[in-house]
Each structure stands twice: as structure tokens, then as C-alpha cells.
């Protein structure tokens, strides 16, 4: 979900366009679909159940740096804060398709996003502020497929569609909606050895339609999330992170090609899963971003939980 827009073309990070007019990234400057969602168990979807699975995701993101296309800090001082709570529903069934269990689902996010930014001008620093607290873009999952080809090995395919339901105004500094459709297929994989060591990853491509209000079409985004850890009883402890890379250029009025955005992140990850205990499954991670290009660089804290009914 895109959360910001600056005077030039982007934000949440990409105010590089204010000082370098040819530097651009996805409209809004941050990944348009959420990143930092998956860690342990990325290849595992919920089991089939009569009532389905309800999930809750709480995320806190902070950024105070902007990076240009060389990774250098630009002379703009942002204070970006994004707090979100997302409610997810997934219904897995016993119906099989291509040898996999079939399911579907949806995610409804609510965001509280604010941006305070100081831009250097010939007349001195100019301060800009914006805040929006409302529902973001709904993420639909009409097709979920789960495979378990071998003991301790799980894989899935998810077809995601992000709908432009969030609040948007092209003249507003900050938005909770992207104002365009996004098609986001992804594949997840988890392998757990007999000794309890886990490797999990999820890879997603996000392809966007044109924003009719700005005549802007963001480039294709590649997102890979991962986690490595050791199971100790119901707990899994280890390291997680993500790789984000824009793999095609944006298109819009006055834009030149190139100068795509990217960022990496690493940090500790923790999970709790005790089937039969009556307690929800829990995931917690804290990631620090680095190696950013044409976007913001900050930190993210995420807590997820899930209940099967």
C-alpha cells in the first residue's frame, strides 16, 4: 500500500526528486504492497477449518533518512511514521487443485501515517507536514494453493490483487491508498530439518496499473522475504530480513527511465506455535534497513498473530 507523496514524485523516502529531477521510483516512494510480512513459516498456509483463520498484523515503521541513486544521504530531513493494523481472513478448504489444497482470503489494513519534512530552498529550509489515519487498500487473495511434497517441506502459491480502496488525493502530502490496481503473485517455501533448523522464504512480483489522477505508472517490484532459525519446543529463534528491488522503470509525465529504488533489511525474528494449546500462533521481528537507493531508509517492528476456527 502506497503511503506517501511528495512535491516532486515520491516520498516515504523518495524526496530525491526534489534535488535530482531525474531520480524516480515507484509512485509514493515506498513498496506499494506491504513488505516485511513473512518470516518463519512463509511456505505454510493455515490448515483447512470450518470457520477459517483470522490473522492480525501490527506494524510500526520509522524513517529519518533519504537516499539517492548512489545510496548517498540527500539534504532533506524527513520524519516518517507509519503505524498499521491489518486484519486478515483466510479460508483453506479440502478441495484440491494441481495437487494442492485450495483456499482464498483478504486483508483489510488501517493506517496512521505522518510525514514531516524539511526541504532546503534558496530562501532557506521549508517545512511541510501531512497526516492521514484511515483504511488503506484492500488486498484480495482469490487463489491460494498449498503443497506439502515431503515431510518438513511446504510450498504455496498466492495470487494477490490490491484494490484502490484507500484514501487518495494527488495534492495531499501523504496518502493511505495508491489509487491504482496491483497484481501481486507470490510463491512461498519452508523447509524444516529433523533437527529443527528452518529455512523459509517468500518471493513476490508486484505489477501496477496507471494512476489516472497523475498519469503515473510505477515499475514492477521484486520483493523477497526470508528467515533462518532453530526450533526449540514451540519457539523458533533466528534471523530474518528482506530484499526489495524495482526491476522496471516508472512511466509518467516528464520522467526519464532508470534510477530504480531498492532496499535491504536484516534483524532478529521470533515465532511461537503450539498446536493444541488453544493459544494463537505469534510472529515477531525487528528489521533495520540498509543499502537503500532512491527511497527512505529506516526500521520496522512487526507483530503477527493467527487464530484457526
Rosetta silent file (secondary structure, phi, psi, omega in degrees, C-alpha in Angstrom):
SEQUENCE: XXXXXXXXXXXXXXXXXXXXXXXXXXXXXXXXXXXXXXXXXXXXXXXXXXXXXXXXXXXXXXXXXXXXXXXXXXXXXXXXXXXXXXXXXXXXXXXXXXXXXXXXXXXXXXXXXXXXXXXXXXXXXXXXXXXXXXXXXXXXXXXXXXXXXXXXXXXXXXXXXXXXXXXXXXXXXXXXXXXXXXXXXXXXXXXXXXXXXXXXXXXXXXXXXXXXXXXXXXXXXXXXXXXXXXXXXXXXXXXXXXXXXXXXXXXXXXXXXXXXXXXXXXXXXXXXXXXXXXXXXXXXXXXXXXXXXXXXXXXXXXXXXXXXX
SCORE:     score description
SCORE:     0.000 S_00000001
   1 L     0.000  124.795  178.493    0.000    0.000    0.000 S_00000001
   2 L   -72.938  138.370 -173.722    1.467    3.322   -1.001 S_00000001
   3 L  -122.963  -11.325 -178.295    1.503    5.726    1.909 S_00000001
   4 E  -144.300  164.191  175.245    3.092    8.973    0.813 S_00000001
   5 L  -151.985  132.888 -179.135    3.551   11.500   -1.995 S_00000001
   6 L  -106.723 -177.146 -179.909    5.921   14.485   -2.107 S_00000001
   7 L   -62.462  -32.681 -175.873    6.141   17.687   -4.114 S_00000001
   8 L   -85.957  -80.778  179.189    8.288   16.030   -6.747 S_00000001
   9 L  -142.129  -25.557 -170.484    7.181   12.472   -7.342 S_00000001
  10 L  -148.671 -179.675  175.355    7.592   10.366   -4.267 S_00000001
  11 L  -169.633 -147.459 -168.764    8.241   10.149   -0.586 S_00000001
  12 L    54.920   10.737 -174.091    8.245    7.821    2.385 S_00000001
  13 L   151.887  -41.028 -165.802   11.569    8.245    1.239 S_00000001
  14 L   -92.683   66.774  172.356   11.886    9.428   -2.246 S_00000001
  15 L   -94.627   10.885  174.338   12.354   13.131   -1.981 S_00000001
  16 H   -56.905  -28.785  178.915   15.468   12.638   -4.042 S_00000001
  17 H   -63.972  -19.190  178.266   13.368   14.030   -6.867 S_00000001
  18 H   -73.102  -30.337 -178.128   13.427   17.401   -5.143 S_00000001
  19 H  -107.262  -20.055  178.438   17.179   17.685   -5.564 S_00000001
  20 L  -134.797   94.650 -171.676   17.682   15.425   -8.602 S_00000001
  21 L   -59.065  -19.169 -179.373   14.744   15.719  -11.025 S_00000001
  22 L   -92.374   -1.187 -178.826   15.663   12.556  -12.924 S_00000001
  23 L   -91.007  120.321 -177.682   15.654   10.312   -9.846 S_00000001
  24 L  -140.311  161.216  171.077   12.384    8.429   -9.511 S_00000001
  25 L  -148.769 -168.561 -179.752   10.983    5.242   -8.059 S_00000001
  26 L   -51.504  144.687 -178.916    7.532    3.770   -7.574 S_00000001
  27 L   -61.468  127.714 -174.517    4.954    6.460   -7.020 S_00000001
  28 L   103.698  -20.601  171.743    4.760    7.037   -3.285 S_00000001
  29 L    78.437  -10.944  178.547    8.404    6.114   -2.788 S_00000001
  30 L  -121.513  160.409  176.314    7.740    3.028   -0.646 S_00000001
  31 L   -49.891  131.637 -174.583    6.823   -0.543   -1.658 S_00000001
  32 L   -74.143  -36.263  169.895    3.229   -0.363   -2.893 S_00000001
  33 L   -98.741  149.553 -173.948    2.335   -3.750   -1.419 S_00000001
  34 L   -59.101  141.235  173.487    3.438   -4.388    2.189 S_00000001
  35 L  -122.376  149.395 -173.250    6.927   -5.785    2.747 S_00000001
  36 L    91.446   25.744 -179.242    8.090   -7.397    5.965 S_00000001
  37 L   -88.815  -39.546 -171.237    5.024   -9.630    6.190 S_00000001
  38 L  -105.053  144.947  166.724    6.648  -13.072    6.075 S_00000001
  39 L  -145.030 -111.375  179.211    9.361  -14.725    8.147 S_00000001
  40 L   -66.226  141.703  179.390    9.129  -18.215    9.687 S_00000001
  41 L    76.299   22.125 -177.479    6.544  -20.455    8.061 S_00000001
  42 L   -61.484  -26.109  179.869    6.427  -18.451    4.830 S_00000001
  43 L   -89.743    1.069 -173.747    5.673  -21.625    2.867 S_00000001
  44 L  -111.926  122.583  171.425    2.842  -22.709    5.187 S_00000001
  45 L   -95.123  162.813 -179.212   -0.783  -21.636    4.842 S_00000001
  46 L   -61.372  159.308  176.955   -3.334  -22.365    7.612 S_00000001
  47 L   -74.450  159.951  174.127   -4.932  -25.808    7.777 S_00000001
  48 L   -60.649  140.659  178.493   -8.448  -26.390    6.421 S_00000001
  49 L  -154.356  160.808 -176.747  -11.080  -25.493    9.010 S_00000001
  50 L   -68.802  -39.938 -176.230  -14.792  -24.886    9.195 S_00000001
  51 L   -98.937   -8.522 -177.429  -14.541  -21.243   10.247 S_00000001
  52 L    85.050 -173.868 -177.857  -11.280  -20.273    8.576 S_00000001
  53 E  -120.386  134.451  176.656   -8.299  -18.409   10.058 S_00000001
  54 E  -110.972  129.400 -179.950   -8.241  -14.838   11.329 S_00000001
  55 E  -120.015  152.899  177.736   -4.930  -13.011   11.470 S_00000001
  56 E  -130.933  130.139  179.287   -3.865   -9.705   12.989 S_00000001
  57 E  -126.757  124.208  177.132   -0.762   -7.773   11.930 S_00000001
  58 E  -116.460  127.613 -174.394    0.561   -4.721   13.754 S_00000001
  59 E  -131.305  138.338  175.308    3.443   -2.813   12.177 S_00000001
  60 E  -124.872  120.670 -179.722    5.498    0.196   13.268 S_00000001
  61 E  -124.214  134.259  177.496    7.774    1.825   10.664 S_00000001
  62 E  -133.945  139.978  177.763   10.065    4.807   11.189 S_00000001
  63 E  -145.546  136.409  179.008   12.430    6.511    8.722 S_00000001
  64 E  -130.499    8.675 -179.397   14.604    9.618    9.049 S_00000001
  65 E  -128.250  146.033  171.650   16.911    9.206    6.044 S_00000001
  66 E  -120.936  136.989 -177.474   16.518    9.626    2.291 S_00000001
  67 E  -119.696  141.610  179.586   18.967    8.036   -0.133 S_00000001
  68 L   -88.493 -169.234 -175.731   19.707    8.974   -3.761 S_00000001
  69 L   -73.078   -5.094  173.422   20.504    6.649   -6.693 S_00000001
  70 L  -105.955    2.796 -179.042   24.079    6.243   -5.403 S_00000001
  71 L    82.799    8.536  179.622   22.976    5.431   -1.873 S_00000001
  72 L   -85.737  146.063  179.169   24.112    8.809   -0.561 S_00000001
  73 E   -71.190  132.077 -177.677   22.041   10.654    2.026 S_00000001
  74 L   -93.640  155.895 -175.747   20.238   13.636    0.476 S_00000001
  75 L   -78.422   53.275  176.630   19.936   17.068    2.172 S_00000001
  76 E  -130.420  136.791 -175.539   16.304   16.586    3.139 S_00000001
  77 E  -110.512   94.206  179.470   15.198   15.881    6.709 S_00000001
  78 E   -92.964  153.133  168.035   12.116   13.623    6.809 S_00000001
  79 E  -128.616   93.475 -177.032   10.324   12.292    9.843 S_00000001
  80 E  -101.113  129.549  177.115    8.210    9.437    8.506 S_00000001
  81 E  -134.423  124.753  177.730    5.989    7.403   10.844 S_00000001
  82 E  -131.160  115.165  174.160    3.617    4.679    9.689 S_00000001
  83 E  -112.017  132.382 -177.836    1.620    2.607   12.168 S_00000001
  84 E  -138.020  148.621  171.298   -0.720   -0.009   10.747 S_00000001
  85 E  -129.119  122.588 -178.343   -3.126   -2.672   11.943 S_00000001
  86 E  -120.481  136.669  175.806   -4.278   -5.215    9.361 S_00000001
  87 E  -109.321  126.508 -178.736   -6.967   -7.867    9.759 S_00000001
  88 E  -117.613  145.882  172.701   -6.673  -10.924    7.509 S_00000001
  89 E  -129.692  128.176  178.117   -9.087  -13.755    6.826 S_00000001
  90 E  -128.767  131.284  177.914   -8.004  -16.980    5.095 S_00000001
  91 E  -120.608  102.615  174.790  -10.262  -19.911    4.351 S_00000001
  92 E   -91.442  143.637 -176.896   -8.426  -23.068    3.324 S_00000001
  93 E  -120.141  176.351  174.582  -10.521  -25.978    2.069 S_00000001
  94 E   -92.075    1.769  175.263  -10.111  -29.681    1.406 S_00000001
  95 E   -69.455  137.991 -178.870  -10.649  -29.070   -2.304 S_00000001
  96 E  -111.260  145.440  177.904   -7.544  -29.886   -4.342 S_00000001
  97 E  -144.801  121.950 -176.896   -6.229  -28.127   -7.425 S_00000001
  98 L    55.416   37.090  177.844   -2.995  -29.158   -9.175 S_00000001
  99 L    77.651    8.530 -177.782   -2.267  -31.434   -6.233 S_00000001
 100 E  -118.894  153.524  170.539   -2.597  -28.573   -3.733 S_00000001
 101 E   -70.655  138.622 -177.699   -5.196  -27.572   -1.158 S_00000001
 102 E   -99.983  143.743  174.738   -7.229  -24.610   -2.402 S_00000001
 103 E  -155.292 -177.770 -179.964   -8.131  -21.530   -0.397 S_00000001
 104 E  -155.625  169.072 -179.218   -8.855  -17.813   -0.586 S_00000001
 105 E  -176.507 -175.363  179.651   -8.680  -14.740    1.626 S_00000001
 106 E  -159.741  155.766  178.745   -8.455  -10.981    2.054 S_00000001
 107 E  -130.418  130.195  177.102   -6.578   -8.377    4.125 S_00000001
 108 E  -115.479  113.285 -179.817   -8.005   -5.067    5.359 S_00000001
 109 E   -98.763  147.330  169.930   -5.384   -2.543    6.587 S_00000001
 110 E  -122.960  127.001 -173.611   -5.901    0.570    8.709 S_00000001
 111 E  -120.451  145.507  169.264   -3.024    3.057    8.649 S_00000001
 112 E  -122.223  101.673 -172.960   -1.915    6.051   10.681 S_00000001
 113 E  -120.331  135.147  177.488    0.752    7.721    8.525 S_00000001
 114 E  -138.109  148.802  178.666    2.502   11.030    9.057 S_00000001
 115 E  -141.137  122.366  171.349    5.313   12.851    7.291 S_00000001
 116 E  -117.697  126.611 -173.223    7.167   15.961    8.421 S_00000001
 117 E  -139.515  141.261  178.154    9.827   17.091    6.010 S_00000001
 118 E  -117.164  117.164 -174.980   12.242   19.995    5.752 S_00000001
 119 E  -108.399  127.921  177.309   13.357   20.830    2.211 S_00000001
 120 L   -71.422  132.750  176.864   16.342   23.129    1.523 S_00000001
 121 L  -133.453  163.602  177.731   15.475   26.044   -0.789 S_00000001
 122 L   -56.636  -26.056  179.973   17.370   29.208   -1.864 S_00000001
 123 L   -92.162    6.922 -178.162   15.228   31.140    0.626 S_00000001
 124 L   109.580  171.826 -178.247   16.049   28.725    3.443 S_00000001
 125 L   -60.481  138.530  177.246   14.508   25.471    4.734 S_00000001
 126 E  -117.140  125.079 -178.657   10.840   24.950    4.004 S_00000001
 127 E   -94.268  137.103  177.420    8.812   22.720    6.302 S_00000001
 128 E  -130.742  144.686 -179.436    5.963   20.516    5.062 S_00000001
 129 E  -141.067  148.298  175.749    3.685   18.259    7.096 S_00000001
 130 E  -156.657  150.074  177.611    0.947   15.755    6.388 S_00000001
 131 E  -151.508  142.006  176.675   -1.004   13.074    8.250 S_00000001
 132 E  -145.838  130.617  178.071   -3.712   10.596    7.342 S_00000001
 133 E  -128.066  107.529 -177.139   -5.409    7.969    9.506 S_00000001
 134 E  -170.722 -177.034  178.594   -7.882    5.748    7.668 S_00000001
 135 E   -69.870  140.639  177.050   -8.434    2.450    5.843 S_00000001
 136 L   -95.804 -163.689 -179.888   -5.807    1.549    3.236 S_00000001
 137 L   -73.652  130.082  177.588   -6.032   -0.501    0.044 S_00000001
 138 L   -71.110  137.332  178.779   -7.753   -3.872    0.447 S_00000001
 139 E  -110.232  113.550 -178.328   -5.605   -6.872   -0.538 S_00000001
 140 E   -98.101  141.805  178.284   -7.637   -9.718   -2.079 S_00000001
 141 E  -127.359   82.117 -176.777   -6.375  -13.309   -2.386 S_00000001
 142 E   -73.591  -15.028 -177.749   -8.768  -15.185   -4.703 S_00000001
 143 E  -139.911  115.073  173.398   -6.368  -18.099   -5.184 S_00000001
 144 E  -124.785  130.016  179.652   -4.254  -19.784   -2.503 S_00000001
 145 E  -127.502  130.292 -177.986   -2.592  -23.147   -3.154 S_00000001
 146 E  -121.587  124.635  173.837   -0.745  -25.198   -0.517 S_00000001
 147 E  -113.214  151.099  171.819    1.574  -28.154   -1.209 S_00000001
 148 E  -137.367   77.321 -170.437    3.389  -30.425    1.249 S_00000001
 149 E   -70.139  -19.962 -178.384    5.552  -32.561   -1.062 S_00000001
 150 E  -156.465  160.966  178.093    7.672  -34.175    1.682 S_00000001
 151 L   -56.401  127.129  178.996    7.923  -34.317    5.484 S_00000001
 152 L    79.529    4.837 -179.225    9.048  -30.909    6.737 S_00000001
 153 E  -120.841  128.776 -177.429    8.733  -29.302    3.278 S_00000001
 154 E  -137.692  141.504  175.651    5.954  -26.846    2.412 S_00000001
 155 E  -144.129  155.666  179.025    5.312  -24.585   -0.550 S_00000001
 156 E  -149.100  162.481  172.254    2.484  -22.339   -1.660 S_00000001
 157 E  -126.255  134.547  178.730    1.294  -20.029   -4.405 S_00000001
 158 E  -129.207  130.205  173.466   -0.708  -16.899   -3.702 S_00000001
 159 E  -104.510  112.334 -178.597   -2.416  -14.666   -6.228 S_00000001
 160 E  -107.946  143.959  176.370   -2.896  -11.231   -4.703 S_00000001
 161 E  -132.527  116.732  177.724   -4.876   -8.289   -6.069 S_00000001
 162 E   -96.101  123.256 -175.973   -4.630   -4.915   -4.340 S_00000001
 163 L   -99.220  145.474 -177.142   -7.691   -2.740   -4.966 S_00000001
 164 L   -79.317   70.080 -177.935   -7.644    1.097   -4.843 S_00000001
 165 L  -100.667  -13.300 -176.757   -9.938    1.449   -1.803 S_00000001
 166 L   -78.010  162.362 -179.721   -7.688    3.638    0.357 S_00000001
 167 L   -66.322  137.208 -178.295   -7.929    7.398    0.719 S_00000001
 168 L  -151.691  137.553  172.987   -6.101    9.316   -2.012 S_00000001
 169 L  -147.805  119.955 -174.240   -5.684   12.917   -3.142 S_00000001
 170 L   -62.261  -20.859 -179.852   -2.939   13.761   -5.630 S_00000001
 171 L   -94.057   -0.284 -178.820   -2.377   17.149   -3.950 S_00000001
 172 L   -89.823  142.978 -178.765   -2.025   15.687   -0.455 S_00000001
 173 L   -65.932  -32.390 -175.547    1.444   15.139    1.006 S_00000001
 174 E  -137.429  138.119 -179.016    0.540   11.745    2.425 S_00000001
 175 L  -133.148  155.597  173.912   -1.969    9.080    1.366 S_00000001
 176 L  -104.319   -0.340  177.144   -3.073    5.659    2.598 S_00000001
 177 L  -125.754  155.066 -178.490   -4.104    4.493   -0.879 S_00000001
 178 L   -93.555  -17.055  178.513   -2.182    4.052   -4.133 S_00000001
 179 L    65.341   29.392  172.229   -5.115    4.954   -6.436 S_00000001
 180 L  -159.262  165.190  178.402   -4.408    2.098   -8.843 S_00000001
 181 L   -84.821  150.803  175.506   -4.729   -1.678   -9.100 S_00000001
 182 E  -135.321  131.730  173.071   -1.840   -4.047   -8.370 S_00000001
 183 E  -102.460  124.638 -171.469   -1.460   -7.699   -9.368 S_00000001
 184 E  -134.626   82.657  173.228    0.869   -9.491   -6.945 S_00000001
 185 E   -76.582  147.960  179.445    1.584  -13.216   -7.463 S_00000001
 186 E  -148.599  157.277  174.303    3.921  -14.838   -4.940 S_00000001
 187 E  -128.113  139.795  179.128    5.458  -18.192   -4.031 S_00000001
 188 E  -122.551  152.439 -178.051    6.453  -19.304   -0.528 S_00000001
 189 E  -146.170  136.422  174.789    8.734  -22.095    0.668 S_00000001
 190 E  -137.198  132.596  173.603    9.563  -23.598    4.081 S_00000001
 191 E  -129.327  128.661  179.694   11.929  -26.463    4.885 S_00000001
 192 E  -124.000  120.435 -178.139   12.389  -27.789    8.445 S_00000001
 193 L   -77.638  170.428  178.953   15.072  -30.405    9.099 S_00000001
 194 L   -62.707  -25.953  179.264   14.816  -33.286   11.550 S_00000001
 195 L   -85.824   -3.082  176.582   16.989  -31.286   13.970 S_00000001
 196 L    94.070   10.016  176.543   14.543  -28.344   13.829 S_00000001
 197 E   -82.459  133.907 -176.303   16.502  -25.937   11.629 S_00000001
 198 E  -119.111  138.693  169.556   14.188  -23.881    9.390 S_00000001
 199 E  -124.121  122.864  179.134   14.691  -22.034    6.128 S_00000001
 200 E  -132.404  147.161  176.691   11.736  -20.013    4.859 S_00000001
 201 E  -155.427  154.712  174.704   11.333  -17.532    2.023 S_00000001
 202 E  -139.070  132.771 -179.475    8.632  -15.771    0.012 S_00000001
 203 E  -120.230  131.088 -178.515    9.095  -14.118   -3.401 S_00000001
 204 E  -134.795  141.388  169.594    6.583  -11.673   -4.857 S_00000001
 205 E  -111.718  134.006  178.681    6.289   -9.594   -8.026 S_00000001
 206 E  -116.676  120.964 -177.675    4.017   -6.535   -7.945 S_00000001
 207 E  -118.960  129.456 -165.954    2.689   -5.205  -11.274 S_00000001
 208 E  -115.343  146.994  170.466    0.745   -1.956  -11.297 S_00000001
 209 L   -85.666  177.691 -176.791   -1.870   -0.220  -13.404 S_00000001
 210 L   -82.288  139.844  170.970   -1.749    3.512  -14.137 S_00000001
 211 E   -78.891  109.064 -173.388   -2.790    6.122  -11.606 S_00000001
 212 L   -68.975  -24.373 -179.718   -5.356    8.059  -13.660 S_00000001
 213 L   -73.805  -27.209 -177.252   -5.131   11.137  -11.439 S_00000001
 214 L  -117.995   -6.237 -175.520   -1.407   11.593  -12.094 S_00000001
 215 L    57.646   37.081 -175.620   -0.929    9.609  -15.340 S_00000001
 216 E  -115.330  132.692  175.398    1.840    7.756  -13.482 S_00000001
 217 E  -124.403  117.244 -177.963    2.573    4.037  -13.768 S_00000001
 218 L   -74.601  150.004  178.418    5.003    2.525  -11.288 S_00000001
 219 L   -72.250  169.110  179.981    7.535   -0.088  -12.363 S_00000001
 220 L   -69.833  137.143  179.580    7.452   -3.766  -11.420 S_00000001
 221 E  -109.996  137.274  173.618    8.645   -4.502   -7.876 S_00000001
 222 E  -107.966  126.696  178.945   10.531   -7.609   -6.699 S_00000001
 223 E  -128.928  124.764  174.246   10.191   -8.479   -3.012 S_00000001
 224 E  -126.821  125.047  177.980   11.881  -11.417   -1.290 S_00000001
 225 E  -114.072  151.073 -174.461   11.472  -12.088    2.413 S_00000001
 226 E  -154.701  162.310  174.983   13.331  -14.793    4.337 S_00000001
 227 E  -154.805  140.733  174.842   14.092  -16.266    7.760 S_00000001
 228 E  -124.923  129.813 -178.517   16.639  -18.730    9.139 S_00000001
 229 E  -166.445  173.633 -178.501   16.145  -20.176   12.608 S_00000001
 230 E  -116.344  131.196  175.377   16.119  -23.035   15.060 S_00000001
 231 E   -79.750  130.040  175.399   13.016  -24.634   16.569 S_00000001
 232 E  -132.134   97.921 -173.079   13.195  -25.062   20.351 S_00000001
 233 L    62.521 -133.433  179.527    9.943  -26.553   21.588 S_00000001
 234 L   -79.869   -2.563 -175.569    7.114  -24.267   20.407 S_00000001
 235 E   -99.258  149.928  170.074    9.577  -21.419   19.757 S_00000001
 236 E  -129.485  125.142 -176.898   11.596  -20.570   16.652 S_00000001
 237 E  -123.084  138.377  179.361   14.506  -18.158   17.035 S_00000001
 238 E   175.891 -148.903 -174.225   16.710  -16.734   14.317 S_00000001
 239 E  -123.900  138.963  177.217   17.387  -14.075   11.720 S_00000001
 240 E  -134.478  177.870  178.001   15.083  -12.615    9.097 S_00000001
 241 E   171.539 -172.155  177.790   15.021   -9.891    6.506 S_00000001
 242 E  -152.543  157.923  174.139   14.001   -8.807    3.043 S_00000001
 243 E  -120.616  128.880  178.035   15.301   -7.706   -0.338 S_00000001
 244 E  -127.261  130.140 -178.066   13.358   -5.108   -2.293 S_00000001
 245 E  -147.426  128.253  171.907   14.246   -4.085   -5.847 S_00000001
 246 E   -80.982  123.985 -171.394   12.349   -2.190   -8.526 S_00000001
 247 L  -106.273   -1.428  171.992   13.014   -4.193  -11.720 S_00000001
 248 L  -144.698  161.383 -174.279   11.460   -1.932  -14.356 S_00000001
 249 L   -78.249  154.630  170.409   11.197    1.815  -14.860 S_00000001
 250 L   -74.745  161.363  174.391    8.301    4.065  -13.958 S_00000001
 251 E  -132.347  129.752  179.949    6.350    5.844  -16.661 S_00000001
 252 L  -175.294  169.538 -178.851    4.851    9.285  -16.200 S_00000001
 253 L   -57.428  124.443  175.399    4.795   12.903  -17.394 S_00000001
 254 L    77.580    3.921 -178.097    8.313   14.327  -17.582 S_00000001
 255 L   -86.011  147.144  166.970   10.042   11.167  -16.293 S_00000001
 256 L  -103.709  162.905 -177.597   13.242    9.681  -17.676 S_00000001
 257 L   -81.201  165.806  177.314   13.974    5.955  -17.411 S_00000001
 258 L    92.573 -168.146  177.662   16.244    4.323  -14.860 S_00000001
 259 L    55.731   56.746 -178.959   17.056    5.204  -11.238 S_00000001
 260 L   -83.112  158.062 -177.402   15.013    2.419   -9.698 S_00000001
 261 L   -91.759  156.627  175.031   14.563    2.016   -5.941 S_00000001
 262 E  -159.284  161.950  172.795   15.887   -0.740   -3.699 S_00000001
 263 E  -164.562  153.517  174.017   16.497   -1.557   -0.041 S_00000001
 264 E  -121.922  161.019  177.628   17.679   -4.464    2.121 S_00000001
 265 E  -152.554  146.686  176.714   16.824   -5.305    5.738 S_00000001
 266 E  -143.487  154.875  175.095   18.019   -7.686    8.459 S_00000001
 267 E   170.261  175.427 -178.781   17.163   -8.336   12.068 S_00000001
 268 E   -72.020  146.325  179.027   16.070  -10.812   14.743 S_00000001
 269 E  -134.457  144.386 -176.143   12.943  -12.907   14.240 S_00000001
 270 E  -141.610  140.124  177.831   10.924  -14.955   16.732 S_00000001
 271 E  -138.577  151.105  176.467    7.905  -17.244   16.340 S_00000001
 272 E  -133.250  126.527 -179.493    5.640  -19.225   18.695 S_00000001
 273 L  -149.374  113.853 -178.238    3.413  -22.063   17.518 S_00000001
 274 L  -131.594   85.141 -179.273    1.912  -24.681   19.851 S_00000001
 275 L   -57.528  138.967  178.681   -0.880  -26.669   18.146 S_00000001
 276 L    87.403   -8.842 -178.372   -3.484  -27.939   20.573 S_00000001
 277 L   -82.525  -17.570 -174.896   -2.619  -25.373   23.243 S_00000001
 278 L    83.654   -4.141  179.279   -5.509  -23.073   22.389 S_00000001
 279 L   -91.762  149.325  178.470   -3.074  -20.174   22.070 S_00000001
 280 L   -71.802  154.874  170.301   -2.683  -18.204   18.845 S_00000001
 281 E   -72.604  144.039 -177.150    0.410  -18.526   16.681 S_00000001
 282 E  -131.899  143.722  174.005    2.708  -15.493   17.056 S_00000001
 283 E  -135.182  137.191  179.400    5.483  -13.971   14.942 S_00000001
 284 E  -139.583  132.275  172.878    7.681  -11.018   15.918 S_00000001
 285 E  -145.815  155.255  176.670   10.542   -9.365   14.047 S_00000001
 286 E  -130.851  114.499 -175.319   12.585   -6.173   14.149 S_00000001
 287 E  -116.682  138.459  173.933   14.353   -5.231   10.908 S_00000001
 288 E  -109.036  127.721 -178.811   16.865   -2.467   10.203 S_00000001
 289 E   -84.964  152.727  177.023   17.101   -1.289    6.590 S_00000001
 290 E  -155.916  171.165  176.539   20.347   -0.579    4.723 S_00000001
 291 E    56.948   37.251 -179.568   21.750   -0.160    1.199 S_00000001
 292 E   -77.120  149.274  173.862   18.764    1.950    0.124 S_00000001
 293 E  -135.525  131.859  174.749   18.605    3.657   -3.270 S_00000001
 294 L    55.227   38.866  179.431   16.068    6.302   -4.330 S_00000001
 295 E  -170.601 -174.996  179.320   13.923    5.896   -1.228 S_00000001
 296 E   -79.732  166.433  175.427   13.825    6.082    2.545 S_00000001
 297 E  -139.738  122.031 -174.825   15.892    4.018    4.948 S_00000001
 298 E  -153.454 -143.125 -177.589   14.553    3.176    8.384 S_00000001
 299 E  -142.458  155.876 -176.359   13.432    0.378   10.707 S_00000001
 300 E  -140.098  132.892  174.023   10.364   -1.819   11.088 S_00000001
 301 E  -117.512  126.662 -176.611    8.805   -3.676   14.024 S_00000001
 302 E  -132.713  133.497  172.354    6.078   -6.219   13.208 S_00000001
 303 E  -122.842  127.729  177.680    3.909   -8.463   15.395 S_00000001
 304 E  -123.493  149.830  175.022    1.572  -11.017   13.792 S_00000001
 305 E  -143.951  158.727 -178.658   -0.914  -13.453   15.311 S_00000001
 306 E  -150.215  139.874  176.815   -3.371  -16.008   13.935 S_00000001
 307 E  -124.554  132.700  177.730   -6.342  -17.984   15.237 S_00000001
 308 E  -101.342  129.976 -178.189   -7.841  -21.024   13.476 S_00000001
 309 L  -114.916    0.000    0.000  -11.611  -21.543   13.908 S_00000001
